[in-house]
Amino acid sequence: MLDWASKQTYIALANMMTGAAYMGIDSCPSEGFDMKKTNEFLKNELNIDTDEYGISIMVPFGYRKTAPKHEKVRQDMQSVTSWYN
């Protein structure tokens, strides 16, 4: 069940990240965290029943310290698209 629920988490996560980006807030999904330490924190510091609830992903939100050095550059649509009749 946790595996399925973890995959479903990405649906809500995508909406949260899109909304944040619209407001100028950066985010990045993170899966490579220490599960044992995270569960200990949830249980001991936040009093969450880790036998009932599990964590599958984290996503930090915040503002970047400095602006990117270069603006995003997109290729012209005509150079990457072919139209056939």
C-alpha positions, 0 to 999 in steps of 0.5 A, a space after each residue: 500500500 505504501 508503494 502505491 500511495 507514494 506514487 499517488 503523492 506525486 499527483 498532489 506534489 505536482 500541483 503544489 510545485 506548479 502553484 509555488 512556481 507560479 508564485 515565484 517559489 522554487 521547489 525540488 522533490 527529494 527521495 534520497 533521505 534517511 528514512 530511519 532518521 526522518 521517522 524518528 524525527 516525525 515520531 519524537 518531535 512531531 508526535 506522529 504515529 509512524 506505525 500508521 503514517 509513512 513518508 515517501 517524499 520530501 519537497 522543500 520550498 523557498 526562494 533562491 538566494 541569487 537570480 540565475 545568471 542567464 535567462 532560459 532560452 528556448 529554441 524557435 518552435 519552427 526549428 523543433 517542429 515538423 508539420 505534415 499534411 
